[in-house]
């Protein structure tokens, strides 16, 4: 994992430009398990994590929620039996910001512990 996990999210205003395609490609190298997806034309980072049961998936979900609160940046989390899908994007700009890659890295770190 890169030093993204050491970084903190910065507050985003709606006038911050979206990341360019080449910037996204570079940051994706730092979070290779994450997929770039589009929902309603908006780019998101998405990853599904697998667990042996619902209880483990719930513990992971709560840990992701804790770091989201600490950083002031919140994902969409889908919790089902043995699976958690997490999506990061920056709502204010309707797309991706470095914060999303920071949070993807931190989410992966929780899973890898």
C-alpha positions, 0 to 999 in steps of 0.5 A: 500500500502506498502512503495514501493511508498516511494522508488525511482528507481535505474539505472539498468545495463544489468548485474543485475540478474533477480529476482528469483521466490520467490522474485517475489512472495514476491513483488507481495504481495505488489501489489496484483492487478497486474498480473504476465504475460509472453510475449515472455518468459519475465516476466512483471507486468500488470494491466488494470485500468477502467474509466468512459470515455476516458478523465479520462483514458487520464488524468491517462495515462498522470500521469503515464507518469509523474512519469515514467519520474521522475523515469527514468523507462518507461512502455508500456501503452495502452490507449483505451476508458475507459481503460488503461493497464500498463505493467512494466518490466526492458528492460535492463535485460529482466525481473523483477527488484524491480524498476518494483514493485516500479512503479506498486505501484506508478501507483496504488497509482495514480489510488486510489487517 
